Amino acid sequence: MSTNGTTPSLPRTQAEWRKALDELPSTPDNIPAFFFGHGSPMLAFPEADARGDAVMEHMGPKGPLATFLRDFGPALLKKYQPKGIVVFSAHWETAGERVVTDYGDSNPLLYDYYGFQPALYELRFDSRGDNALAQRVVQLYKEAGQLVRTTSKSEARGEDGRGFAGPGLDHGVFVPFRLMFGETFRDVPIAQVSIDSSLSAEKNWAVGKAVEALRREGILVISGGLLVHNLRDFSSFAEKTAGGQVKEFDRAILDAVTVPDATARKEAMVKLPQHPGFRAAHPRAEHFVPLYVAAGAGGEGSARVLAAIFGAPTVAFGL
């Protein structure tokens, strides 16, 4: 870490993250696994309604995360030409078993948020599932000794810990994917998989590890959350307003994921919830543990920060 308290040589501007995306290896037969900041419904706010405070400037429709996601999606499609996408979100937890969406020709959307203006309940993301993709995911979890089943769009997918029980891709998927891939995206099938509701680092690392083989089969594995997520303290969502402990925790995350040795990197990452700033950033860890899912899917390869956006970095694992 540098003497001014910032982690050096990380992409923080659009020019820098575009360079980082360009430098990703073009390996369709060994696609990296990714953790990305999936944002919130604020990404989709009508710009005319977006308030002018620091949080909206950071996390809203014209902020750095939205701008990055519009660059990120096309770069993934160009580099890797994925045959399918398997996505994990902080907004779907299940206990003791993994559940995989098998929604057929049209993925429903789960508007799992409340209190927003009507336009945010009219958002569209036209995508499809694929039975073969869902069954391959099921097979891998069975081979790893984990309980697993599929769910169809005629079945509520199970409560996510926040009271939304309907079927569909949740907003941690469809809101950022609209920016990444457009409102109509039917060329590549999507299956969503639940994370482990224990919120254990090791158990969620194993959730990702079980599907590592997908990367070598042309499947993009991507896991979304927010590494700063405290709805009791909205000031924490923007670097301009966040407290010192939260800023120190954000820097500690970047330090941990950039440790070169895979074993030492895992040790550093697993220790992050012990950081003094963790509770200031996360009253509950559901938005943090998707980082472990992505790291598990990345295996023993190296990791690289692609965009060091405060609270919502994007990291490639398995390079």
Buried (B, 14 or more C-beta within 10 A) or exposed (E): EEEEEBBEEBBBEBEBBBEBBEEBEEBBEBBBBBBBBBBBBBBBBEEEEBEEBBBBBBBBBEBBBBBBBBBBBEBBBEBBBBBBBBBBBBBBBBEEEBBBBBBBEEBBBBBBBEEBEEEBEEBEBBBBBBEEBBBBBBEBBEEBEBEBEBBEBEEEBBBBBBEBEBBBBBBBBBBBBBBBBBEEBEEBBBBBBBBBBBBBBEBBBBBBBBBBBBBBBBBBBBBBBBBBBBEEBBBBBBBEBBBEBBBBBBBBBBEBBBBEEBEEBBEBBBEBBEBEBBBBBBEBBBBBBBBBBBBBBBBEBBBBBBBBBBBBBBBBBBB
